[in-house]
Amino acid sequence: MPCYSVNIKDVVKDSIADELGIQKDDKLLSINGEEVNDIIEYKYLISDEYLVVEIEKPDGEIWELEIEKDYDEDLGLIFEGIIDKPKSCHNKCIFCFIDQLPKGMRKTLYFKDDDTRLSFLQGNFLSLSNMRDKDIDKIIKFRISPINISIHTTDMELRKKMLNNKNAVRLLDYMRRLKNGKIEMKGQIVLCPEINDGGHLDKTIKDLYEFYPELSCVAIVPVGLTKYRDGLFPLKQYDESAASKVIDQVESLQEHYLRKLGTRFVFLSDEFYLIANRPIQPYDNYEGFSQIENGVGIIALFNAELDTSLAKIQQHEEVSGKGTIVTGEYAMPILQKACGKIMDKIPGLILNVIGIKNEFFGSSVKVSGLVTAGDIISQLKAKNISGNIFIPDNMLRKGEPVFLDDLTIEDIEKELDVKVIICKQDGSDLVENILKYCR
């Protein structure tokens, strides 16, 4: 009998587990004879259509339950303790954003994770430098795929310097094992001026080609720097000229791999194009938007969704409503153009777009996802805002109306005497919310 058990925190009503009489405070001992050590193992083990599940009741009685179910059907068990403590990162990356946070913020913001489970479940990126051989074995055994990998460079001495971790040099060995195990990988490169760009970037992409098709794509994002860098490694930011050189370099690589592989393989985040004041690539160039979590193609996708949504509006009565779109400085011209299209389609509607200057992290930070409520309040207070305010949901903590500075939607509404509407980061949702709330 397995010696390890997992406490069952709750059971979903009317689920398989509920119908079988499994209850809160029971313990899961095994599935098909195997212990369950974390949520990944659990999801893998329950994927079978026939299960033998061992449950221990609070009085010590052992139930052995035979279950027949659909392949993708969940049992309805809710656990405690399986993934409550993500594995922390032991790197000291020269570009780490967490090291650039001001003091006094909530503790969870200072936690650095490097956890395989979070890579699979939430799309987080791993450096692989905090992993052991048995961790790689586990990824392959349980088919944890795709795995998102922070690569940065394939020059191992440079990678060791960038991550400040001697184990950073094991990257390519681990990636070869994952490739041989047929595990899908996605790559990420945080590009730092005069550190891992230029010739280093050419070499990195060339080396990564070895791992295709298991390494399906690579995203390149510019390093993000805040004003809180005292005592940290000296880094530069990309300016218009340097960002343009990166675009020219990567677009040349894209053309090469498109001819050779039928895919562009390597993709730039939208931020490079915004810094360089150059047009975003066409919608089809993003090949299904597989690196959207790295900001690759967000603008092209947003514009396509907006146009599709507006095309569905055949005739609309005139409205006299007003609204203000609040965003970061980079997105402001994109949203100004979008709002122009919306107003052309809906007579009488008045929309204003305000790009918030980031005083909290520093004026060089211009993305909407790092805008704080405090900056919104201070910069809008003197503007006599009328109508509702619309903000993107990436300004907020996932699933909660809380900003990075711990202020809330309610704080903004109270201070500015307005209603705040949270929008998803897609054009159709923006149109839908404007039609609903600008009356």
C-alpha positions in Angstrom: 0.0 0.0 0.0 1.4 3.5 -0.8 2.8 5.3 2.2 2.1 8.7 0.7 -1.3 10.4 0.7 -2.9 13.6 -0.4 -5.6 15.4 1.6 -8.8 16.0 -0.2 -9.9 19.6 0.5 -13.2 19.4 -1.2 -15.3 17.5 -3.8 -17.1 19.0 -6.7 -20.9 18.6 -6.5 -22.3 15.9 -8.8 -18.8 14.9 -10.0 -17.6 11.3 -10.3 -16.0 11.5 -6.9 -19.2 12.9 -5.3 -21.3 10.1 -6.8 -18.9 7.5 -5.4 -19.1 8.9 -1.9 -15.7 10.5 -1.7 -15.8 13.4 0.8 -13.9 16.3 2.1 -11.1 15.2 4.5 -10.7 11.8 2.8 -7.2 11.0 1.5 -6.1 9.9 -1.9 -3.6 7.1 -1.7 -3.0 6.1 -5.3 -4.3 6.0 -8.8 -3.7 2.7 -10.7 -1.2 1.7 -8.0 0.9 4.9 -8.3 1.3 7.6 -5.6 0.3 11.2 -6.6 3.1 13.7 -5.7 1.8 16.8 -7.5 -0.9 18.1 -9.7 0.9 17.2 -12.9 1.0 13.5 -11.9 -2.6 13.6 -10.9 -3.7 15.1 -14.3 -1.6 12.5 -16.1 -2.9 9.5 -14.1 -6.6 10.4 -14.4 -6.3 10.7 -18.2 -6.9 6.9 -18.5 -10.5 5.8 -19.2 -10.3 3.0 -16.6 -8.9 3.8 -13.1 -8.4 2.0 -9.8 -8.4 4.7 -7.1 -7.5 4.0 -3.5 -9.1 6.3 -0.9 -8.5 6.4 2.9 -11.5 7.5 5.0 -11.0 9.5 8.2 -11.5 6.3 10.3 -8.7 4.5 8.5 -10.9 2.4 6.2 -9.5 1.9 2.7 -11.8 2.1 -0.3 -10.7 0.7 -3.6 -12.8 2.2 -6.4 -13.0 1.1 -10.0 -13.9 3.9 -12.3 -14.8 4.0 -16.0 -14.9 7.5 -17.5 -14.2 9.6 -20.6 -10.6 10.3 -21.5 -10.8 14.0 -20.6 -13.3 13.7 -17.7 -12.1 15.0 -14.3 -12.9 13.2 -11.1 -13.9 16.3 -9.2 -11.3 16.2 -6.4 -9.9 19.4 -5.0 -6.6 19.1 -3.1 -4.6 21.0 -0.6 -0.8 20.8 -0.5 -0.1 19.5 -4.0 1.0 22.7 -5.6 0.7 25.2 -2.8 4.4 25.7 -2.7 5.9 26.4 -6.1 9.6 25.8 -6.6 11.6 29.0 -6.3 14.2 30.2 -8.7 17.8 30.3 -7.5 19.1 32.4 -10.4 20.2 36.0 -10.0 19.5 37.1 -13.6 21.0 40.4 -14.6 17.7 41.4 -16.1 15.3 40.0 -13.5 12.3 42.3 -13.2 11.5 41.2 -9.6 14.9 42.6 -8.5 13.8 45.9 -9.8 10.6 46.2 -7.8 10.4 48.9 -5.1 10.2 47.9 -1.4 7.0 47.6 0.4 4.9 45.8 -2.1 2.9 42.6 -1.3 5.2 39.6 -0.6 3.9 37.4 -3.5 5.3 39.9 -6.0 8.8 39.1 -4.8 8.6 35.4 -5.3 10.6 34.0 -8.2 9.2 30.7 -9.5 11.0 28.2 -11.8 8.5 25.4 -11.5 7.7 22.8 -14.2 4.1 22.5 -13.0 3.5 26.2 -13.5 5.1 26.1 -16.9 2.5 23.5 -18.0 -0.5 24.9 -16.1 0.0 28.6 -16.4 2.5 29.1 -19.2 5.3 30.3 -17.0 8.8 30.2 -18.5 11.6 28.0 -17.0 15.3 28.5 -17.1 16.0 24.8 -16.5 19.0 25.8 -14.4 17.2 24.9 -11.2 16.3 21.4 -12.4 17.9 18.0 -11.8 18.1 14.9 -14.0 15.1 13.4 -12.2 13.0 16.5 -13.0 13.7 16.0 -16.7 12.9 12.3 -16.4 9.6 13.3 -14.8 8.7 15.7 -17.6 9.3 13.0 -20.2 7.5 10.3 -18.1 4.4 12.3 -17.5 4.3 14.0 -20.9 4.4 17.5 -19.4 4.1 19.4 -22.6 4.5 22.1 -23.8 7.4 23.3 -21.7 8.2 27.0 -21.9 12.0 27.6 -21.7 13.8 30.9 -21.0 16.9 30.5 -23.2 18.5 33.9 -23.7 21.6 32.6 -25.3 23.3 29.3 -26.3 26.7 30.6 -25.4 26.9 28.8 -22.1 29.5 31.0 -20.5 27.5 34.0 -21.4 24.3 32.3 -20.1 26.0 31.5 -16.8 26.9 35.2 -16.5 23.4 36.3 -17.4 21.7 34.0 -15.0 24.4 34.0 -12.3 24.0 30.3 -11.9 26.7 27.7 -12.7 24.0 25.1 -13.6 22.9 27.4 -16.5 25.3 25.6 -18.7 23.2 22.4 -18.7 20.5 24.0 -20.9 21.3 22.3 -24.2 21.8 18.9 -22.7 18.4 19.1 -21.0 16.8 20.4 -24.2 18.3 17.4 -26.2 16.8 15.0 -23.7 13.4 16.8 -24.0 13.7 16.6 -27.8 14.5 12.9 -27.7 11.6 12.4 -25.4 9.3 14.2 -28.0 8.3 17.0 -25.5 7.1 20.1 -27.2 9.1 23.2 -26.2 8.6 26.9 -26.7 11.6 29.3 -26.3 12.0 32.8 -24.9 14.9 35.2 -25.3 15.1 38.4 -23.2 17.3 40.5 -25.3 19.7 42.9 -23.6 21.6 45.6 -25.7 25.3 44.8 -26.2 24.9 41.6 -24.1 23.2 38.8 -26.0 22.1 40.6 -29.2 23.9 41.1 -32.5 26.2 38.1 -33.4 25.2 36.3 -30.2 21.6 36.3 -31.3 22.4 35.0 -34.7 24.3 32.1 -33.1 21.6 31.4 -30.6 18.9 31.1 -33.3 21.1 29.0 -35.4 21.9 26.6 -32.5 18.2 26.4 -31.6 17.3 25.2 -35.1 18.8 21.9 -34.0 15.8 21.4 -31.7 13.0 22.0 -34.3 10.3 20.8 -34.5 10.1 19.8 -30.8 11.2 23.4 -30.2 8.3 24.9 -32.2 9.0 28.6 -31.9 11.1 31.2 -30.1 10.0 34.6 -28.9 12.3 37.6 -28.4 11.4 40.3 -26.0 13.3 43.4 -25.0 14.7 43.7 -21.5 12.4 45.8 -19.2 14.1 48.2 -16.8 12.5 50.2 -13.9 14.0 53.1 -12.0 14.8 50.8 -9.1 18.2 49.5 -10.3 20.6 50.8 -7.7 23.4 48.2 -7.2 22.2 46.0 -10.1 24.1 45.0 -13.3 24.4 48.0 -15.6 22.0 47.5 -18.5 20.8 49.7 -21.4 17.4 49.9 -22.9 16.5 49.6 -26.5 16.1 52.9 -28.3 14.5 53.5 -31.7 17.7 52.9 -33.7 18.8 49.7 -31.8 15.2 48.3 -31.9 15.2 48.8 -35.7 18.4 46.9 -36.1 16.9 44.0 -34.1 13.8 44.0 -36.3 15.9 44.0 -39.5 18.0 41.1 -38.2 15.1 39.0 -37.0 13.0 39.6 -40.1 15.9 38.4 -42.2 16.1 35.2 -40.1 12.3 34.8 -40.4 12.5 34.8 -44.2 15.3 32.3 -44.1 13.4 29.8 -41.9 10.1 30.4 -43.7 11.8 29.2 -46.9 13.6 26.3 -45.1 11.0 25.1 -42.6 7.7 26.6 -43.7 7.6 28.6 -40.5 9.2 31.8 -39.3 10.4 30.0 -36.2 11.5 33.1 -34.4 9.2 36.0 -33.5 9.6 39.5 -32.0 7.3 40.9 -29.4 5.3 43.9 -30.4 7.3 46.1 -28.1 10.3 46.1 -30.5 8.0 47.6 -33.2 6.6 50.2 -30.8 10.0 51.3 -29.7 11.2 51.5 -33.3 8.1 53.4 -34.4 7.6 50.8 -37.2 4.4 49.0 -38.4 3.4 45.7 -36.8 3.7 42.7 -39.1 0.6 41.5 -40.9 -1.8 39.2 -39.1 -0.8 36.0 -40.9 2.9 36.5 -40.1 2.1 35.5 -36.5 1.2 31.9 -37.5 -1.6 31.3 -35.0 -0.2 33.5 -32.2 1.6 30.7 -30.4 3.7 33.2 -28.4 0.9 35.6 -27.5 1.9 35.3 -23.8 5.2 37.0 -24.7 3.4 39.9 -26.4 4.0 38.6 -29.9 1.2 39.7 -32.2 -1.2 41.2 -29.6 -1.7 44.3 -31.7 -2.4 42.4 -34.9 -4.8 40.2 -33.2 -6.5 43.1 -31.4 -7.0 45.0 -34.7 -8.4 41.9 -36.5 -10.8 41.3 -33.7 -11.9 45.0 -33.7 -12.5 45.0 -37.4 -14.4 41.8 -37.3 -16.6 43.1 -34.5 -17.3 46.4 -36.2 -18.2 44.7 -39.5 -21.0 42.9 -37.7 -22.6 46.3 -36.8 -24.9 46.9 -39.7 -26.8 49.9 -38.5 -26.7 51.4 -35.0 -28.7 54.2 -33.6 -26.9 57.4 -32.7 -25.7 57.6 -29.1 -24.6 60.5 -27.0 -22.4 58.5 -24.7 -18.8 59.3 -23.7 -16.0 57.0 -22.5 -12.3 57.2 -21.7 -9.8 54.4 -22.6 -6.9 54.2 -20.1 -3.8 52.4 -21.2 0.0 52.5 -21.2 2.0 55.0 -23.4 3.0 52.3 -26.0 -0.6 51.3 -26.7 -2.1 54.8 -26.8 -1.7 55.4 -30.6 -3.0 51.9 -31.3 -6.1 52.6 -29.2 -6.6 56.1 -30.6 -6.8 54.6 -34.1 -9.2 51.9 -32.8 -11.4 54.4 -31.2 -11.5 56.4 -34.4 -12.9 53.4 -36.2 -15.5 52.8 -33.5 -16.6 56.4 -33.6 -16.9 56.3 -37.4 -19.1 53.3 -37.0 -21.3 54.7 -34.2 -22.4 58.3 -34.7 -22.6 60.5 -31.6 -20.1 58.4 -29.6 -17.2 60.3 -28.0 -14.2 58.3 -27.0 -11.0 59.6 -25.5 -7.7 57.7 -25.0 -5.2 58.5 -22.2 -1.8 57.0 -22.0 -0.6 56.9 -18.4 3.0 57.9 -17.8 4.5 55.3 -15.4 5.7 57.3 -12.4 5.6 54.2 -10.2 8.2 52.1 -12.0 9.8 54.9 -14.1 9.0 56.8 -17.3 10.9 54.2 -19.4 8.2 51.6 -18.6 5.4 52.2 -21.1 3.4 48.9 -21.2 -0.2 48.8 -20.0 0.4 45.8 -17.8 2.5 47.8 -15.4 0.3 50.8 -15.0 -0.8 51.3 -11.4 -4.0 52.7 -9.9 -2.0 55.4 -8.1 -0.7 56.8 -11.4 -4.2 56.6 -13.0 -5.7 58.5 -10.1 -3.0 61.2 -10.0 -3.0 61.8 -13.7 -6.8 61.7 -14.3 -7.8 63.7 -11.3 -7.2 67.1 -13.0 -8.7 66.1 -16.3 -12.4 66.3 -15.3 -13.2 62.8 -16.8 -16.8 62.3 -17.9 -18.3 59.0 -18.7 -17.0 55.6 -17.8 -13.3 54.6 -17.8 -12.2 51.4 -19.6 -9.0 49.6 -18.6 -7.4 46.4 -19.9 -7.5 43.4 -17.5 -3.7 42.9 -17.7 -3.4 45.9 -15.3 -4.9 43.7 -12.6 -3.9 40.7 -10.5 -5.3 37.7 -12.2 -8.8 37.1 -11.1 -8.9 40.1 -8.7 -9.6 43.9 -9.1 -6.2 44.8 -7.6 -3.3 46.7 -9.2 0.4 46.2 -8.7 0.4 49.0 -6.1 -2.3 47.2 -4.1 -4.9 49.8 -4.9 -8.2 48.5 -6.3 -10.9 49.4 -8.9 -13.0 50.7 -6.0 -10.2 53.1 -5.1 -10.2 54.6 -8.6 -14.0 54.9 -8.7 -14.1 56.6 -5.3 -11.3 59.0 -6.1 -12.4 60.0 -9.6 -16.2 59.5 -9.1 -16.4 57.3 -12.2 -17.3 53.7 -13.1 -14.4 51.5 -14.2 -15.1 48.9 -16.8 -12.6 46.0 -17.1 -12.0 44.8 -20.7 -10.2 41.8 -22.0 -7.3 42.4 -24.3 -9.2 41.9 -27.5 -10.9 44.3 -29.9 -14.3 42.6 -29.9 -14.6 42.8 -26.1 -13.7 46.5 -26.2 -16.5 47.2 -28.8 -19.0 45.1 -26.8 -18.2 47.0 -23.6 -18.3 50.4 -25.3 -21.8 49.6 -26.8 -23.0 48.4 -23.4 -21.7 51.2 -21.2 -21.5 54.3 -23.4 -25.1 55.2 -23.5 
